[in-house]
Each structure stands twice: as C-alpha cells, then as structure tokens.
Amino acid sequence: MKGKQDPYGKGKVPTNYQRLYLHQHYKSAYVPTMTEEFNQSNGGDLRKLKGAYMFVAAATWDLVLRNLLKIIDTQVNLDTASKKTVQQAARVNRNEIAAKYFGIVDEDEVKLATIVRNLYNKVAQFTYWQNEVKQLQLGYAAPASQMQVDEE
C-alpha cells in the first residue's frame, strides 16, 4: 500500500497513504537518524541497548504530539497530562493534527527536523536513564559470580 494513490473525500483528490498516517511519516523520516545518533553516543551496539532508542523515539514523538495539540487548542494545557489523556486528545483531533503536521512538513521540513532534533536531544539521556532504572526495578538478577552466598 505504500505510495499507492487512493481516492479520498468528496472531490476524490488522490492522496498518498503515508500522508494519512503522520506517525508512519515520523517513523520513516526521523527515527533512523535518531537511532544512528543514539547508537553512536551510547556505545555503538544497538543489540546491547535493548531497544532503548525506541523509548527515546517514542518520548520525542509524545512531545511533538503535545506541541501539535497545543497549537490546535490553545486553551487546553497538556504539559502535565498523562500519556493516555494525550492519546485521547490526539484521537479526537486526528484530522486537525494531520493537517497541521503535514502543513509544517510542506512549508519547511528542515525547520521541523531541527525542532525534532532539539526535542530528541532534550529527551535522549533522561529517557535512556529512566529505561535503565525501570529494567533494574523489574528484577535484574546479578550473575552467580557476583552474588555472595552464605555458607554454614
């Protein structure tokens, strides 16, 4: 379906499937660059990082979505809202968000890429650290050679 033209709307204006799903555009346009940058700055082994770069990309997308919602509805403050609240607001305003996002992409994609990069730089280390702490809390077991065994 990628790149396939589809009649859409009353006027049957041909649109690209990727233009209908802004998250797919974000993932294909910006996440590979984020992955490469994250890989270089955190040791160079993506298998060792256990998908932490995807947490960073998701957190950056969350900030982009919050900023788009702030542009659409200036009366609602979503800065401290939970992720579920933001997702619900995004579902309600889906068409407006897509129009704004692709309007920004069409107008000046370099500016959008710069904004995404700045958001990524703000989020990257904090999110990586938060993911590491969460993995430790989930029950990381030290190897037997590091464990002290009481012998009686």
LUMDOBA-680183 format. One record per residue (C-alpha): x, y, z; residue number from 1; residue in three letters. Coordinates in Angstrom, 1 decimal. Layout:
// residues N
SITE    east   north      up  seq  type
SITE       X       Y       Z  NUM   ala
...
END
This chain:
// residues 152
SITE    east   north      up  seq  type
SITE     0.0     0.0     0.0    1   met
SITE     3.0     2.3     0.4    2   lys
SITE     2.9     5.0    -2.2    3   gly
SITE    -0.4     3.8    -3.6    4   lys
SITE    -2.8     6.5    -4.6    5   gln
SITE    -6.3     6.3    -3.1    6   asp
SITE    -9.4     8.4    -3.9    7   pro
SITE   -10.2    10.3    -0.8    8   tyr
SITE   -13.0    12.7     0.2    9   gly
SITE   -15.8    14.2    -1.8   10   lys
SITE   -13.7    15.6    -4.6   11   gly
SITE   -11.8    12.2    -5.0   12   lys
SITE    -8.5    14.0    -4.5   13   val
SITE    -5.7    11.4    -4.8   14   pro
SITE    -3.7    11.2    -1.6   15   thr
SITE    -0.7     9.1    -0.5   16   asn
SITE    -1.4     6.6     2.2   17   tyr
SITE     1.7     7.8     4.1   18   gln
SITE     0.1    11.3     4.2   19   arg
SITE    -2.8     9.9     6.1   20   leu
SITE    -0.7     8.5     8.9   21   tyr
SITE     1.6    11.1    10.4   22   leu
SITE     3.2     8.6    12.9   23   his
SITE     4.4     6.5     9.9   24   gln
SITE     5.9     9.5     8.3   25   his
SITE     7.6    10.4    11.6   26   tyr
SITE     9.0     6.9    12.0   27   lys
SITE    10.3     6.7     8.4   28   ser
SITE    11.7    10.2     8.3   29   ala
SITE    13.2    10.8    11.7   30   tyr
SITE    13.6     7.6    13.7   31   val
SITE    16.5     6.2    11.6   32   pro
SITE    18.5     9.3    12.2   33   thr
SITE    17.7     9.2    15.9   34   met
SITE    18.7     5.5    16.0   35   thr
SITE    22.1     6.2    14.4   36   glu
SITE    22.8     9.2    16.7   37   glu
SITE    21.7     7.2    19.8   38   phe
SITE    23.9     4.3    18.7   39   asn
SITE    27.0     6.5    18.3   40   gln
SITE    26.5     8.3    21.6   41   ser
SITE    25.8     5.2    23.7   42   asn
SITE    28.5     2.7    22.9   43   gly
SITE    27.8     1.6    19.3   44   gly
SITE    26.0    -1.7    19.9   45   asp
SITE    22.2    -1.5    19.3   46   leu
SITE    21.7    -5.1    20.5   47   arg
SITE    23.2    -4.2    23.8   48   lys
SITE    21.0    -1.2    24.2   49   leu
SITE    17.9    -3.4    24.1   50   lys
SITE    15.6    -1.1    22.2   51   gly
SITE    16.2     1.8    24.4   52   ala
SITE    16.4     4.1    21.4   53   tyr
SITE    12.8     3.2    20.6   54   met
SITE    11.8     4.6    24.1   55   phe
SITE    13.7     7.8    23.2   56   val
SITE    11.9     8.0    19.8   57   ala
SITE     8.5     7.4    21.4   58   ala
SITE     9.2    10.0    24.1   59   ala
SITE    10.2    12.5    21.3   60   thr
SITE     7.0    11.7    19.4   61   trp
SITE     5.0    12.3    22.5   62   asp
SITE     6.5    15.8    22.8   63   leu
SITE     5.8    16.5    19.1   64   val
SITE     2.2    15.4    19.6   65   leu
SITE     1.8    17.6    22.7   66   arg
SITE     3.1    20.6    20.8   67   asn
SITE     0.8    20.0    17.9   68   leu
SITE    -2.2    19.7    20.3   69   leu
SITE    -1.1    22.9    21.9   70   lys
SITE    -1.1    24.7    18.5   71   ile
SITE    -4.6    23.3    17.7   72   ile
SITE    -6.2    24.0    21.0   73   asp
SITE    -4.5    26.8    23.0   74   thr
SITE    -7.0    26.6    25.9   75   gln
SITE    -6.1    23.1    26.9   76   val
SITE    -2.8    22.6    28.8   77   asn
SITE    -1.4    19.1    28.1   78   leu
SITE     2.1    19.7    29.5   79   asp
SITE     1.4    17.8    32.7   80   thr
SITE    -1.3    15.5    31.3   81   ala
SITE    -0.8    11.7    31.3   82   ser
SITE     0.0     9.8    28.2   83   lys
SITE    -3.5     8.3    28.0   84   lys
SITE    -5.0    11.8    28.1   85   thr
SITE    -2.8    13.0    25.3   86   val
SITE    -3.6     9.9    23.2   87   gln
SITE    -7.3    10.5    23.7   88   gln
SITE    -7.0    14.2    22.7   89   ala
SITE    -5.0    13.0    19.6   90   ala
SITE    -7.8    10.6    18.6   91   arg
SITE   -10.4    13.4    18.9   92   val
SITE    -8.3    15.9    16.9   93   asn
SITE    -6.7    13.4    14.5   94   arg
SITE    -7.6    15.3    11.3   95   asn
SITE    -6.5    18.6    12.6   96   glu
SITE    -3.2    17.2    13.8   97   ile
SITE    -2.5    15.6    10.5   98   ala
SITE    -3.3    18.8     8.6   99   ala
SITE    -1.0    20.8    10.9  100   lys
SITE     1.8    18.3    10.8  101   tyr
SITE     1.9    17.9     7.1  102   phe
SITE     1.4    21.7     6.7  103   gly
SITE     4.6    22.2     8.7  104   ile
SITE     6.3    19.4     6.6  105   val
SITE     5.3    21.0     3.3  106   asp
SITE     6.1    24.5     4.5  107   glu
SITE     9.6    23.9     6.0  108   asp
SITE    10.7    20.4     6.6  109   glu
SITE    14.2    21.5     7.6  110   val
SITE    12.7    23.6    10.4  111   lys
SITE    10.6    20.6    11.6  112   leu
SITE    13.6    18.3    11.5  113   ala
SITE    15.5    20.9    13.6  114   thr
SITE    12.7    21.0    16.2  115   ile
SITE    12.5    17.2    16.3  116   val
SITE    16.3    17.1    16.8  117   arg
SITE    16.2    19.6    19.6  118   asn
SITE    13.4    17.7    21.3  119   leu
SITE    15.4    14.4    20.9  120   tyr
SITE    18.5    16.0    22.4  121   asn
SITE    16.4    17.1    25.4  122   lys
SITE    14.8    13.7    25.9  123   val
SITE    17.5    11.2    24.9  124   ala
SITE    19.6    10.9    28.1  125   gln
SITE    16.8    11.2    30.5  126   phe
SITE    14.7     8.6    28.8  127   thr
SITE    17.6     6.2    28.4  128   tyr
SITE    18.4     6.6    32.2  129   trp
SITE    14.7     6.1    33.1  130   gln
SITE    14.5     2.9    31.0  131   asn
SITE    17.7     1.6    32.7  132   glu
SITE    16.2     2.3    36.1  133   val
SITE    12.9     0.6    35.1  134   lys
SITE    14.8    -2.6    34.0  135   gln
SITE    16.7    -2.7    37.3  136   leu
SITE    13.4    -2.4    39.2  137   gln
SITE    11.8    -5.2    37.3  138   leu
SITE    14.2    -7.7    38.9  139   gly
SITE    17.6    -7.7    37.4  140   tyr
SITE    19.4   -10.8    38.7  141   ala
SITE    23.2   -10.5    39.1  142   ala
SITE    25.3   -13.4    37.8  143   pro
SITE    26.2   -16.1    40.3  144   ala
SITE    29.8   -14.9    40.3  145   ser
SITE    28.7   -11.6    41.7  146   gln
SITE    26.3   -12.9    44.4  147   met
SITE    27.5   -13.6    47.9  148   gln
SITE    26.5   -16.9    49.2  149   val
SITE    26.2   -17.6    52.9  150   asp
SITE    27.8   -20.9    53.7  151   glu
SITE    27.2   -22.5    57.0  152   glu
END
